[in-house]
Amino acid sequence: MDIRPLLLSLGIRTTLKGFHYLRYGLELCMQNDEYLLLIYKWLFSDIAKHYHSSQNNVEHCIRTAVSYCWRKGNRRLLIQLAGHEIDRPPSNSEFINILYNHLMIQEERKAIL
């Protein structure tokens, strides 16, 4: 999985806690896509447990990373990954879903080759 390079290419810095929370959360989603059904309740809870934090902190830090990507990062790449026009910063769940689907497509292409 190329999660780290993807986050970096979106302009999300490793100095943001949200970077690490997103990386781990996407790893969990890649292992079990049911996390996508209840992002706050399941995914953020498991990220919080892993990093000894709270769900609210995880949500806030990921929101900060998404906002950073939108304001100072590679917005054009994010829109390209989404496959449709985006006129506002995506929510945490939208952002995770966009990246998850991109990563899954990459994995499927690798499996074909």
OpenMM code with the backbone's topology and positions (N, CA, C; nanometers):
from openmm import Vec3, app, unit

residues = "MET ASP ILE ARG PRO LEU LEU LEU SER LEU GLY ILE ARG THR THR LEU LYS GLY PHE HIS TYR LEU ARG TYR GLY LEU GLU LEU CYS MET GLN ASN ASP GLU TYR LEU LEU LEU ILE TYR LYS TRP LEU PHE SER ASP ILE ALA LYS HIS TYR HIS SER SER GLN ASN ASN VAL GLU HIS CYS ILE ARG THR ALA VAL SER TYR CYS TRP ARG LYS GLY ASN ARG ARG LEU LEU ILE GLN LEU ALA GLY HIS GLU ILE ASP ARG PRO PRO SER ASN SER GLU PHE ILE ASN ILE LEU TYR ASN HIS LEU MET ILE GLN GLU GLU ARG LYS ALA ILE LEU".split()
positions = [
    Vec3(0.0840, -0.1186, 0.0000),
    Vec3(0.0000, 0.0000, 0.0000),
    Vec3(0.0880, 0.1243, 0.0000),
    Vec3(0.0472, 0.2201, -0.0750),
    Vec3(0.1235, 0.3432, -0.0886),
    Vec3(0.0553, 0.4592, -0.0170),
    Vec3(0.0209, 0.4390, 0.1086),
    Vec3(-0.0542, 0.5395, 0.1830),
    Vec3(0.0330, 0.6607, 0.2146),
    Vec3(0.1520, 0.6371, 0.2653),
    Vec3(0.2410, 0.7481, 0.3027),
    Vec3(0.2705, 0.8387, 0.1836),
    Vec3(0.3154, 0.7832, 0.0687),
    Vec3(0.3413, 0.8714, -0.0457),
    Vec3(0.2161, 0.9452, -0.0934),
    Vec3(0.1002, 0.8818, -0.0815),
    Vec3(-0.0246, 0.9466, -0.1220),
    Vec3(-0.0521, 1.0680, -0.0347),
    Vec3(-0.0431, 1.0506, 0.0956),
    Vec3(-0.0672, 1.1619, 0.1869),
    Vec3(0.0332, 1.2746, 0.1648),
    Vec3(0.1584, 1.2376, 0.1435),
    Vec3(0.2616, 1.3384, 0.1176),
    Vec3(0.2347, 1.4123, -0.0133),
    Vec3(0.1918, 1.3403, -0.1158),
    Vec3(0.1644, 1.4046, -0.2445),
    Vec3(0.0437, 1.4987, -0.2371),
    Vec3(-0.0438, 1.4761, -0.1391),
    Vec3(-0.1570, 1.5666, -0.1172),
    Vec3(-0.1158, 1.6892, -0.0369),
    Vec3(0.0091, 1.6920, 0.0062),
    Vec3(0.0599, 1.8063, 0.0801),
    Vec3(0.0361, 1.7997, 0.2291),
    Vec3(-0.0004, 1.6837, 0.2792),
    Vec3(-0.0230, 1.6678, 0.4231),
    Vec3(0.1115, 1.6356, 0.4876),
    Vec3(0.1528, 1.7199, 0.5779),
    Vec3(0.2849, 1.7058, 0.6409),
    Vec3(0.2842, 1.5991, 0.7501),
    Vec3(0.3984, 1.5351, 0.7658),
    Vec3(0.4112, 1.4324, 0.8695),
    Vec3(0.4132, 1.4927, 1.0096),
    Vec3(0.4267, 1.6240, 1.0197),
    Vec3(0.4250, 1.6896, 1.1505),
    Vec3(0.2832, 1.7052, 1.2051),
    Vec3(0.1840, 1.6754, 1.1222),
    Vec3(0.0449, 1.6807, 1.1673),
    Vec3(0.0036, 1.5445, 1.2235),
    Vec3(-0.0553, 1.5438, 1.3412),
    Vec3(-0.1048, 1.4180, 1.3970),
    Vec3(-0.2036, 1.3524, 1.3024),
    Vec3(-0.2817, 1.4343, 1.2340),
    Vec3(-0.3801, 1.3831, 1.1396),
    Vec3(-0.3176, 1.2980, 1.0306),
    Vec3(-0.1944, 1.3286, 0.9927),
    Vec3(-0.1234, 1.2470, 0.8936),
    Vec3(-0.1138, 1.1030, 0.9430),
    Vec3(-0.0690, 1.0869, 1.0656),
    Vec3(-0.0484, 0.9535, 1.1226),
    Vec3(-0.1819, 0.8830, 1.1475),
    Vec3(-0.2818, 0.9589, 1.1922),
    Vec3(-0.4135, 0.9008, 1.2130),
    Vec3(-0.4744, 0.8548, 1.0805),
    Vec3(-0.4587, 0.9359, 0.9763),
    Vec3(-0.5094, 0.8970, 0.8442),
    Vec3(-0.4380, 0.7738, 0.7912),
    Vec3(-0.3074, 0.7710, 0.8067),
    Vec3(-0.2302, 0.6569, 0.7567),
    Vec3(-0.2768, 0.5280, 0.8237),
    Vec3(-0.2870, 0.5293, 0.9547),
    Vec3(-0.3302, 0.4103, 1.0264),
    Vec3(-0.4759, 0.3763, 0.9937),
    Vec3(-0.5604, 0.4775, 0.9882),
    Vec3(-0.7015, 0.4547, 0.9568),
    Vec3(-0.7205, 0.3946, 0.8188),
    Vec3(-0.6446, 0.4413, 0.7209),
    Vec3(-0.6543, 0.3841, 0.5867),
    Vec3(-0.6032, 0.2408, 0.5835),
    Vec3(-0.4993, 0.2113, 0.6622),
    Vec3(-0.4523, 0.0728, 0.6721),
    Vec3(-0.5641, -0.0168, 0.7256),
    Vec3(-0.6337, 0.0311, 0.8286),
    Vec3(-0.7444, -0.0469, 0.8851),
    Vec3(-0.8547, -0.0672, 0.7816),
    Vec3(-0.8885, 0.0387, 0.7082),
    Vec3(-0.9933, 0.0286, 0.6058),
    Vec3(-0.9546, -0.0686, 0.4954),
    Vec3(-0.8281, -0.0704, 0.4596),
    Vec3(-0.7815, -0.1610, 0.3543),
    Vec3(-0.7927, -0.3068, 0.4008),
    Vec3(-0.7801, -0.3293, 0.5301),
    Vec3(-0.7916, -0.4645, 0.5842),
    Vec3(-0.9381, -0.5050, 0.6026),
    Vec3(-1.0240, -0.4068, 0.6330),
    Vec3(-1.1656, -0.4356, 0.6582),
    Vec3(-1.2475, -0.3140, 0.6163),
    Vec3(-1.3113, -0.3227, 0.5008),
    Vec3(-1.3842, -0.2067, 0.4489),
    Vec3(-1.5113, -0.1748, 0.5272),
    Vec3(-1.5484, -0.2565, 0.6227),
    Vec3(-1.6645, -0.2248, 0.7061),
    Vec3(-1.6385, -0.1029, 0.7944),
    Vec3(-1.5122, -0.0673, 0.8138),
    Vec3(-1.4808, 0.0549, 0.8879),
    Vec3(-1.5431, 0.1763, 0.8207),
    Vec3(-1.5610, 0.1690, 0.6891),
    Vec3(-1.6162, 0.2828, 0.6149),
    Vec3(-1.7630, 0.3071, 0.6471),
    Vec3(-1.8292, 0.2083, 0.7038),
    Vec3(-1.9711, 0.2208, 0.7351),
    Vec3(-1.9966, 0.3099, 0.8564),
    Vec3(-1.9097, 0.3011, 0.9539),
    Vec3(-1.9242, 0.3811, 1.0763),
    Vec3(-1.7879, 0.4408, 1.1116),
    Vec3(-1.7519, 0.5431, 1.0387),
    Vec3(-1.6177, 0.5994, 1.0527),
    Vec3(-1.5935, 0.6523, 1.1935),
    Vec3(-1.6841, 0.7317, 1.2460),
    Vec3(-1.6603, 0.7890, 1.3786),
    Vec3(-1.6645, 0.6819, 1.4868),
    Vec3(-1.7660, 0.5990, 1.4817),
    Vec3(-1.7870, 0.5017, 1.5899),
    Vec3(-1.6818, 0.3914, 1.5898),
    Vec3(-1.6488, 0.3364, 1.4728),
    Vec3(-1.5552, 0.2235, 1.4673),
    Vec3(-1.4126, 0.2675, 1.4358),
    Vec3(-1.3977, 0.3353, 1.3234),
    Vec3(-1.2628, 0.3684, 1.2767),
    Vec3(-1.1918, 0.4636, 1.3721),
    Vec3(-1.2558, 0.5759, 1.4039),
    Vec3(-1.1916, 0.6720, 1.4919),
    Vec3(-1.1689, 0.6139, 1.6310),
    Vec3(-1.2578, 0.5270, 1.6726),
    Vec3(-1.2413, 0.4618, 1.8019),
    Vec3(-1.1160, 0.3750, 1.8037),
    Vec3(-1.0956, 0.2964, 1.6984),
    Vec3(-0.9776, 0.2087, 1.6933),
    Vec3(-0.8488, 0.2879, 1.6732),
    Vec3(-0.8554, 0.3978, 1.5978),
    Vec3(-0.7377, 0.4836, 1.5841),
    Vec3(-0.7036, 0.5442, 1.7204),
    Vec3(-0.8048, 0.5918, 1.7911),
    Vec3(-0.7841, 0.6520, 1.9234),
    Vec3(-0.7219, 0.5513, 2.0204),
    Vec3(-0.7700, 0.4288, 2.0187),
    Vec3(-0.7137, 0.3257, 2.1063),
    Vec3(-0.5672, 0.3005, 2.0729),
    Vec3(-0.5374, 0.2922, 1.9438),
    Vec3(-0.3998, 0.2647, 1.8995),
    Vec3(-0.3036, 0.3751, 1.9432),
    Vec3(-0.3485, 0.4992, 1.9353),
    Vec3(-0.2623, 0.6132, 1.9683),
    Vec3(-0.2863, 0.6677, 2.1092),
    Vec3(-0.3635, 0.5957, 2.1894),
    Vec3(-0.3928, 0.6366, 2.3273),
    Vec3(-0.4466, 0.7794, 2.3302),
    Vec3(-0.5486, 0.8019, 2.2525),
    Vec3(-0.6094, 0.9334, 2.2394),
    Vec3(-0.7608, 0.9186, 2.2512),
    Vec3(-0.8330, 1.0225, 2.2163),
    Vec3(-0.9799, 1.0177, 2.2190),
    Vec3(-1.0337, 1.0248, 2.0771),
    Vec3(-1.1558, 0.9784, 2.0594),
    Vec3(-1.2199, 0.9855, 1.9280),
    Vec3(-1.2332, 1.1305, 1.8827),
    Vec3(-1.2658, 1.2185, 1.9755),
    Vec3(-1.2801, 1.3598, 1.9398),
    Vec3(-1.1477, 1.4177, 1.8918),
    Vec3(-1.0376, 1.3803, 1.9557),
    Vec3(-0.9068, 1.4290, 1.9129),
    Vec3(-0.8718, 1.3745, 1.7748),
    Vec3(-0.8994, 1.2479, 1.7521),
    Vec3(-0.8734, 1.1879, 1.6210),
    Vec3(-0.9534, 1.2615, 1.5142),
    Vec3(-1.0817, 1.2840, 1.5408),
    Vec3(-1.1670, 1.3543, 1.4447),
    Vec3(-1.1123, 1.4940, 1.4171),
    Vec3(-1.0736, 1.5652, 1.5204),
    Vec3(-1.0221, 1.7008, 1.5059),
    Vec3(-0.8907, 1.7027, 1.4265),
    Vec3(-0.8001, 1.6146, 1.4592),
    Vec3(-0.6698, 1.6122, 1.3916),
    Vec3(-0.6830, 1.5735, 1.2441),
    Vec3(-0.7726, 1.4818, 1.2145),
    Vec3(-0.7952, 1.4452, 1.0739),
    Vec3(-0.8611, 1.5620, 1.0012),
    Vec3(-0.9552, 1.6286, 1.0650),
    Vec3(-1.0184, 1.7456, 1.0038),
    Vec3(-0.9147, 1.8536, 0.9744),
    Vec3(-0.8195, 1.8711, 1.0654),
    Vec3(-0.7118, 1.9678, 1.0435),
    Vec3(-0.6276, 1.9283, 0.9230),
    Vec3(-0.5964, 1.8001, 0.9090),
    Vec3(-0.5174, 1.7528, 0.7951),
    Vec3(-0.5935, 1.7716, 0.6639),
    Vec3(-0.7220, 1.7423, 0.6650),
    Vec3(-0.8048, 1.7606, 0.5448),
    Vec3(-0.8080, 1.9087, 0.5079),
    Vec3(-0.8267, 1.9933, 0.6062),
    Vec3(-0.8302, 2.1376, 0.5834),
    Vec3(-0.6957, 2.1871, 0.5293),
    Vec3(-0.5882, 2.1354, 0.5848),
    Vec3(-0.4545, 2.1729, 0.5383),
    Vec3(-0.4361, 2.1330, 0.3919),
    Vec3(-0.4785, 2.0118, 0.3583),
    Vec3(-0.4714, 1.9650, 0.2197),
    Vec3(-0.5489, 2.0588, 0.1284),
    Vec3(-0.6666, 2.0994, 0.1710),
    Vec3(-0.7525, 2.1841, 0.0893),
    Vec3(-0.6936, 2.3251, 0.0722),
    Vec3(-0.6425, 2.3831, 0.1812),
    Vec3(-0.5952, 2.5211, 0.1769),
    Vec3(-0.4530, 2.5349, 0.1224),
    Vec3(-0.3631, 2.4477, 0.1657),
    Vec3(-0.2217, 2.4649, 0.1332),
    Vec3(-0.1610, 2.3478, 0.0574),
    Vec3(-0.2342, 2.2408, 0.0453),
    Vec3(-0.1814, 2.1195, -0.0176),
    Vec3(-0.2142, 2.1131, -0.1653),
    Vec3(-0.2269, 1.9918, -0.2138),
    Vec3(-0.2479, 1.9666, -0.3559),
    Vec3(-0.3970, 1.9410, -0.3814),
    Vec3(-0.4736, 2.0488, -0.3840),
    Vec3(-0.6179, 2.0383, -0.4050),
    Vec3(-0.6494, 1.9762, -0.5409),
    Vec3(-0.5701, 2.0099, -0.6394),
    Vec3(-0.5928, 1.9579, -0.7748),
    Vec3(-0.5832, 1.8049, -0.7759),
    Vec3(-0.4848, 1.7500, -0.7047),
    Vec3(-0.4716, 1.6044, -0.6975),
    Vec3(-0.5916, 1.5436, -0.6248),
    Vec3(-0.6351, 1.6055, -0.5179),
    Vec3(-0.7509, 1.5539, -0.4440),
    Vec3(-0.8736, 1.5475, -0.5343),
    Vec3(-0.8969, 1.6525, -0.6112),
    Vec3(-1.0112, 1.6542, -0.7028),
    Vec3(-0.9956, 1.5457, -0.8083),
    Vec3(-0.8738, 1.5277, -0.8570),
    Vec3(-0.8469, 1.4220, -0.9559),
    Vec3(-0.8764, 1.2846, -0.8958),
    Vec3(-0.8345, 1.2616, -0.7727),
    Vec3(-0.8592, 1.1329, -0.7071),
    Vec3(-1.0087, 1.1097, -0.6855),
    Vec3(-1.0811, 1.2171, -0.6551),
    Vec3(-1.2252, 1.2054, -0.6318),
    Vec3(-1.2982, 1.1682, -0.7601),
    Vec3(-1.2465, 1.2134, -0.8726),
    Vec3(-1.3105, 1.1819, -0.9998),
    Vec3(-1.4280, 1.2721, -1.0331),
    Vec3(-1.4463, 1.3769, -0.9545),
    Vec3(-1.5529, 1.4738, -0.9798),
    Vec3(-1.5131, 1.6055, -0.9154),
    Vec3(-1.5801, 1.7109, -0.9566),
    Vec3(-1.5488, 1.8431, -0.9026),
    Vec3(-1.5863, 1.8498, -0.7545),
    Vec3(-1.5003, 1.9139, -0.6790),
    Vec3(-1.5255, 1.9372, -0.5366),
    Vec3(-1.5132, 2.0872, -0.5158),
    Vec3(-1.6163, 2.1498, -0.4611),
    Vec3(-1.6131, 2.2950, -0.4454),
    Vec3(-1.5994, 2.3407, -0.3003),
    Vec3(-1.5794, 2.2455, -0.2115),
    Vec3(-1.5609, 2.2760, -0.0696),
    Vec3(-1.4723, 2.1677, -0.0093),
    Vec3(-1.4124, 2.1957, 0.1053),
    Vec3(-1.3314, 2.0900, 0.1681),
    Vec3(-1.4196, 1.9691, 0.1997),
    Vec3(-1.3728, 1.8496, 0.1681),
    Vec3(-1.4533, 1.7313, 0.1996),
    Vec3(-1.4579, 1.7065, 0.3501),
    Vec3(-1.5628, 1.6394, 0.3926),
    Vec3(-1.5698, 1.5974, 0.5325),
    Vec3(-1.4643, 1.4894, 0.5553),
    Vec3(-1.4412, 1.4570, 0.6801),
    Vec3(-1.3452, 1.3502, 0.7109),
    Vec3(-1.3825, 1.2201, 0.6411),
    Vec3(-1.5098, 1.1842, 0.6482),
    Vec3(-1.5512, 1.0569, 0.5888),
    Vec3(-1.5408, 1.0617, 0.4366),
    Vec3(-1.5728, 1.1754, 0.3746),
    Vec3(-1.5576, 1.1879, 0.2300),
    Vec3(-1.4108, 1.1752, 0.1898),
    Vec3(-1.3244, 1.2412, 0.2644),
    Vec3(-1.1808, 1.2384, 0.2365),
    Vec3(-1.1271, 1.0956, 0.2472),
    Vec3(-1.1605, 1.0280, 0.3548),
    Vec3(-1.1159, 0.8903, 0.3748),
    Vec3(-1.1690, 0.8015, 0.2629),
    Vec3(-1.2936, 0.8219, 0.2245),
    Vec3(-1.3531, 0.7418, 0.1180),
    Vec3(-1.2821, 0.7651, -0.0152),
    Vec3(-1.2499, 0.8884, -0.0468),
    Vec3(-1.1778, 0.9194, -0.1709),
    Vec3(-1.0433, 0.8478, -0.1725),
    Vec3(-0.9683, 0.8594, -0.0632),
    Vec3(-0.8356, 0.7968, -0.0584),
    Vec3(-0.8460, 0.6448, -0.0582),
    Vec3(-0.9424, 0.5915, 0.0152),
    Vec3(-0.9627, 0.4467, 0.0187),
    Vec3(-0.9892, 0.3930, -0.1218),
    Vec3(-1.0807, 0.4561, -0.1942),
    Vec3(-1.1131, 0.4080, -0.3289),
    Vec3(-0.9942, 0.4183, -0.4227),
    Vec3(-0.9161, 0.5244, -0.4108),
    Vec3(-0.7948, 0.5362, -0.4924),
    Vec3(-0.6974, 0.4222, -0.4608),
    Vec3(-0.6774, 0.3959, -0.3329),
    Vec3(-0.5850, 0.2894, -0.2929),
    Vec3(-0.6339, 0.1521, -0.3392),
    Vec3(-0.7647, 0.1301, -0.3312),
    Vec3(-0.8194, 0.0020, -0.3765),
    Vec3(-0.7993, -0.0170, -0.5268),
    Vec3(-0.8183, 0.0883, -0.6030),
    Vec3(-0.7955, 0.0808, -0.7482),
    Vec3(-0.6490, 0.0492, -0.7758),
    Vec3(-0.5582, 0.1120, -0.7011),
    Vec3(-0.4151, 0.0823, -0.7162),
    Vec3(-0.3860, -0.0648, -0.6872),
    Vec3(-0.4442, -0.1148, -0.5778),
    Vec3(-0.4226, -0.2550, -0.5396),
    Vec3(-0.4763, -0.3489, -0.6472),
    Vec3(-0.5919, -0.3182, -0.7027),
    Vec3(-0.6498, -0.4025, -0.8079),
    Vec3(-0.5625, -0.4016, -0.9331),
    Vec3(-0.5093, -0.2870, -0.9676),
    Vec3(-0.4202, -0.2783, -1.0845),
    Vec3(-0.2937, -0.3598, -1.0619),
    Vec3(-0.2392, -0.3547, -0.9415),
    Vec3(-0.1190, -0.4326, -0.9103),
    Vec3(-0.1487, -0.5827, -0.9209),
    Vec3(-0.2671, -0.6227, -0.8769),
    Vec3(-0.3033, -0.7643, -0.8806),
    Vec3(-0.3163, -0.8154, -1.0246),
    Vec3(-0.3614, -0.7273, -1.1141),
    Vec3(-0.3757, -0.7656, -1.2550),
    Vec3(-0.2396, -0.7842, -1.3197),
    Vec3(-0.1454, -0.6969, -1.2828),
    Vec3(-0.0104, -0.7053, -1.3405),
    Vec3(0.0624, -0.8151, -1.2755),
] * unit.nanometer
topology = app.Topology()
chain = topology.addChain("A")
for resn in residues:
    res = topology.addResidue(resn, chain)
    for name in ("N", "CA", "C"):
        topology.addAtom(name, app.Element.getBySymbol(name[0]), res)
